[in-house]
Amino acid sequence: MSQPMERYTVWQILFILLGLAGITAIYIGFYSPDPYAVGRWGRVSQLLLTTIRIGMPCIVIGILILIHLIKIKKAQFANVALLFGSLILAVVIAFPFANAKFKSWLDIRQKRDLFHPYLQLAPQKLDGVDDSMDFKIFCLGGSTTEFLDSQDRDWPDRVESLLNEKSDKKVHVSNQGRQWYTTQHSLINYEINLRHHQPDILIVMHTINDLLHNADFCYFSFAPFKEDYSHFYGPLSRILTNPTLISTMGDFISMFWYHTPREVVEQTEFPGLAPFKRNLNTLIDLAKKDGVQVILMTQPNLYKVDISDKEKSKLAMLNSEAIGDNKKWSYNTAFIGFQKYTEAVKEIAAERNVILIDLEQAVPKTLEYFDDDVHYEDIAFDLVANTITTEILYQNILD
């Protein structure tokens, strides 16, 4: 004769319901992730959220089934305890190996040999420059000068080929752009590393990196705005902290749990304009003293009045660098800021009587030409190089 099944007591039912309520509260939080984290981690974030959203209910159901099997004596509590104990022991044994792998990954990601104590990132090497050149052109700027297209060619290399093809001069064009670099970086780099090589022409293009320094609440800033840019650590923020595997996992998961919407900052005044203008003027002063021709360029960008939602979603720099724990720039702020910095470049060119190439007007503001706010698709590299080459030849600089 079979024994009657034991009934759940009120306290047992209450304990289970409270546990379910707590787990439900935790679970719901993963449906309010931080949009910044979702965008930053891409497919990894989607995989994590999908795993949590599907995995948590499955785990809870499995635990409830085990509890019931123990209750009806179809499973032994000791065996279940042994199962969970084995899982915990496996995690403890695997942790040192996972932690070592994490440290190795962290060392690779930080790439400390790329950093520079004064310029944040080490400047580009200056190769191929010798006295046999008729003209030496140095291109100063940020990543939009440094970066290559899918064929591993940059626009300075294209300009060099076009100038040597279309003129009878032997011209070398050196790419001295560096990601994260501002006018201050280029000014220091010119004075310390480039000036004594006696270039004939400096092509200077800066805007986006100087502009983003005004967002002094962002993840890369550690103090209110300072005119010497010392508040903004940029790539150095990667090596300022020494995170552990556990802290990184906690921070990573917390990004996707109960996110509180950030305050949207509307800003029309930009204190960084003053040092931006000063740095450009000082660079022009040094170049003119050395007899170097300066060409200023406005920076092509995707910002426009009638921007679409799809284009806004591609503004990676606005959505990742002008954002902090509690605040973020509005699109209108970045749009106004870009306009003001562009006008500053034009004004300086007019006041200092230097050549201006208005690349912003030359490159169409569409996703055919832009991968994000300012970085180019392949088709834009040729357009930029052709525009610069045409203007240099038109101005008879090489003569």
N, C-alpha and C positions, 0 to 999 in steps of 0.2 A: 504494500500500500504506500503510494507516494506521499511525501510530506507536503503540507500546504506552503505555498510561497510566502516568504516574510513580506509584510507590508512596510512601505516607507513611513518612517515617523514624521511628524510635523516638522521637527527640527532638521531632519535630513532634507525634506523637501525645501524648507526655507533656505538651508545652506546652499543647495543646488541652484535655487532661483537667484539668490544673491550673487553667486558665482557667475551665472549666466548674464545677470544685469551688468556686472563689472566688466566682463569680457565684451559685451555688446557696446558699452561706452567706449572701450578702447578701440573696438573694431570700427565704429562709426567715424572716429577721428581720421582714419586713413582714406576717407572720402573728401577730406579738406586739405589736400597737399599744398605745399608752397609752389606756386607757378614757376618761380625762379629755379627751384631745385628740379622740377620736372623738365624744364627747358635745358638746364645745365647738364643733367645726366642722361637725357635722351632716352634711348632704348633701355638702358639700365634701370632708370626710374620706372618706366612702364612695366618692365619685367618684375621689379620689386613689388609694385602696387598690385599687379595681377596675382602674384604669388601669395601676398598677404590676404587679399580679398577672397581668394578661393581657398587658400590653405587654412586660414583660421577657422572657418566654419567646419571644414573637414576634420581638423584636429579636435575641435570641441565635440563634434558628433562622435568621434572615435572614443574620446574620454568618457562621454555619457554611456556609450555602449559597454565599455569596460566596467564602469561603476555598476551598471545593471547586471552584467554577467557575474560580478562578484556577489551582488545582492542575492541572485537566484542560485548561487553556488555552482555556476558553470565555469567559473574561473577562480583561481586561488589568489588571494591578496598578495601572498609572498611572491608568486610568479610575476604578477603585474609590477610589484615593487622592484623585483630583480630586473625586469625589462627596462623600466625607467632609470634605474641605477646604472645599468649597462650603457644606456644612451648618454647619461651625464658623464660617466667615466670616459667614454669615447671622445666626448667633447674636450674634456680636460687633457687627455693624451694628445689630441690633435692641435690644441691651442698653441703650444710652443712652435710647431711647424708653420701654422698659419701666421703667427706673429712674425716669425723670421721672414716669411714670404712678403708680408706687408712692409716690413722695414726695407727689404730689397726693392720693392716697388716704389717706396717713398724716396729712396736714394736716386733711383732712375728719374722719377718725376721732378725732383728738385734740381738735378743737374747742376750742382753747385759750381762746377767749373765754368758755367756760362755767365755767372754773376760777376759784377764789378762793384767795388766798394763805393765808387762815386757816381757811376753812370747806371747803376742797377743791373744792366746787362752789358757784357763786354762788347765794345764797338766792332764793326766789321774790319776784317783785315784789308789792308791796302795792297792789292796785287797788280802787277802789270804796268806800273808807272815808272817811266824812265825819261831821260832827257831827249830821246829821239822823237818824242811826241810833239807835234805842232801845237796841239791843244789838249789840256787835261781838264776834264769836267768832273766835278764831284757833286753827287746828288745827295742832299741831306733831307731826312724826313723820318717817318715812322714805318709801320708795317706796310703801308700802301706804296712805299718806295722799295722796301726790302723784299717783299714776298714775290714768289715765282708763280707762273701759270702752270697748267697741267703738263706742259712740255719742258718744265724747268728753265724757263726764260723769264727775266724781269723786263720792265720797260726801259731801264737804262741800257741794258744790253741791246735792245732793239734800236734805241736812239744812236748808239755807237755805230751799229751796222748801217743805218740809214745815212748818217752824216759822212761816213767814209765812202759810201756808195755815191752820194750826191754832191760831194765836194772834192777838191783836190788836196785836202788837208789830211794829215794823219791824226786822228782823234781817238782819245781814250776816255770812256765814260765809266766812272767808278761808282758803284752803288754803295753809299755810306748810310743808307737808311737802316733803322733798327726798330723792331717792334717795341712798343711802349715809349719810344723816344718822343720828347717834347722839344720845344724851341730851346729850353735850357740845356737838355742833353746835347743837342746839335751844336750849341754855342760852346760848351765845354769841349766837346769832341773836336771841333774845328781848331780851337785855340791850342789844345794839348797835342792832338794826334795828326792833324791834317795841314795846318797852316804852313809848316816848314817844308811841305812838299810842293809849295808854290803852284797851286792850281790856277788855271786861267779863268774858269767859270765855276760859280756855285749855283746850282739849281736847288731851291729850298721850297719844300711843301710841308706845312704843318697846319693842323686845326684840331682834329678830333681828340688827340691825346691831351692837348692843352685844355680843351673845352671840358673834358671829363674830370679834370682836377677840381673843377668848381663843385662837383658833387661830393662834398667833403664828409658826407654821412655814409658813403659806400663801403663795401667790404674791403677795399684796398686803402682806405683812408683811416688814420689813427688819431686825428686831431682836427680842430677847425682849420679852415683854409689859411695857408701861409703863402706869402708872395714868393718865397724861395722854393716852393713846392715840397718842403720837407714833411708836410702832413701826409703825403701820398706815397705809399710804399710800393705800389704796383706789383711787379713780379717778385720783389723781395718778400712780400707777404707769405710766399710759399715756404720760406725757410726761417721765418720768425718764430714759428711754433714747432714743437716736436710732438705731434699727436701719437697716441698709442692706438693699437687696433681696436681696443674696447671703446675708447673715447670717439674714435672715428665712426665706428658702427652706431654708437648712440647718437652722435650728431647727424649721421646720415639718415637714420630712421626718423629722428625728430623732425627733419625737414618735411616729411610726408605726413605729419600727424597734427591735426588741429591747428592749421596755419591761420594766423590772424592777419587780415588784409593790411597792407602797408599804407601809410599816409602818402598821398600823391603830392609831390612838391611842385608848385607852380612858381617859377623863377624867371624874372625878366632882367635882372642885373647880375653881372658876372664879374666878381673881383679879379678873376684871373686874366681879364683883358689887359690890365696894366702891365704885369710882368711879361705877358705874351708880346705886347708891342715893344717893350723895353728890350727883350731878348733879340727880337728881329732887328731892331735898330742897332743894337750893339754888334750883331753879326755883320750887318752892312758896314758899320764903321770900320771894323777890323778888315773886312774884305777890300774896301776902298783904299784903306791905308796900304794894303799889299798890292794894289793895282789889279784886283780880281773883279771881274764882271759878275754881278749878282742878278739872278732871275728868280723872282718870286712867283709862286703858282697858287691859285686857289685850289682847294681840295674837292674833287668830285664826290658826290654823296647822293643818297637816296631820299633825303628829306625834301618834302614838297607839300604844298597846300592840300592837294587832292589825293593824298596817299591812301591806298586801299588797306583793308584789314590784313590781307595776305602779305602786303609789303611791310606793314607794321610788325607782323610776326617775325619777319626776317631781320629786324633791327637788333642783331645780337649784342652790339656794344651798349646800346641804350638799355636793353633788357638784362644785361649781366654786369655792367660796370657802373652804371648810374643808379645803383640799387644797394640798399643795406638791409639790416635786420628789420627796421621799422619804417623806412622811408624809401621812396623811389621817385625819380624824375618823371614828369608827364612828357608825352610826346611833344606837346607845344613848347615846353621848356627847352628840349634839345633842338627843336626846329628854330626857335628864336636865337638860341645861343650860337648855332651854326651860322645863321645869317650875320650876327654881329661879328663873329670872328672872321668871316669871309670879307665883310666890309672893311675890317681893320687891315687885312692884308692889302686890299685895293688902295686904301688910303695911304699906307706906308709906301707902297710902290710909287704912287703919284708924288708924295711929299719928298721922297729920296731920289726921285728920277731914276728908278731902276725898271727894268723890263718886267711886265706882268703877263703871265699866260693864264687866262681864265679857263682852267680845265673844268671848273664846275659847270660852266655853260656848254662845254664841248662834249661832255659825256651825258647821254640821255639818262634820266632818272627812272629806269625800269629794271626789273629783275633779269632782263636779258643781259644787262651790263654789270649788275651788282649782285654779289653773293650775300651781302649784309649791308649795314649802314654805309660803309666806305670801301670795302674790299671788292676786287673786280672779278668778274667772270672773264674767261679767256678773250672774248671779243673786245673787251675794253682795253686790254694791254696794247693791242695794235693801234687803237684809236688814240690813246694817250701818247704813245711814242710818235705817231705821225703828226699829232698836233704840236708837240714840243719841237720836233725836227723842223717842221714847216716854219715855226716862229723864229727859230734860231737862224735859219737860212734867210728868212725875210728881213731880219734885223741886221744882216751882214756882220754878225758877231765874229765869224771865223775869218773875215777879211781885215 
